[in-house]
Amino acid sequence: MFTEGSVSKEELAEKPFIEVTMGQDFAYDLEWSVQSYQVIFFVDGKEEVPMTIQGGTFSEELKARINDATPRTIILFTGIRATSPAGTRHLHDIVIRIK
């Protein structure tokens, strides 16, 4: 998954999931599992109805919506909740612009 920037629909289709990893300098090897997140599309500056996704993998509905997205559509992945043996964390938002 990309952390931000302009991405083609094809690039998003190659990795249809949200993956959580710690930085390379993190001392422990924690395995994270994405529990849920919301996705909001902004088309021509207008916010569409948010989608709630369970788990880290893109739902079929989300894949179809990405496939239908036009260039310059902004996709906001927000409310990302992940768990590990260290507990549950709410992660920062990911903002993608379709090129």
Buried (B, 14 or more C-beta within 10 A) or exposed (E): BEEEEEBEBEEBEEEBEBEBEEEEEEEEEEEBEBBBBBBBBBBEEEEEEEBEBEEBEBBEEBBEBBEEBEEEBBBBBBBBBBBBEEEEEEBEBBBBBBE
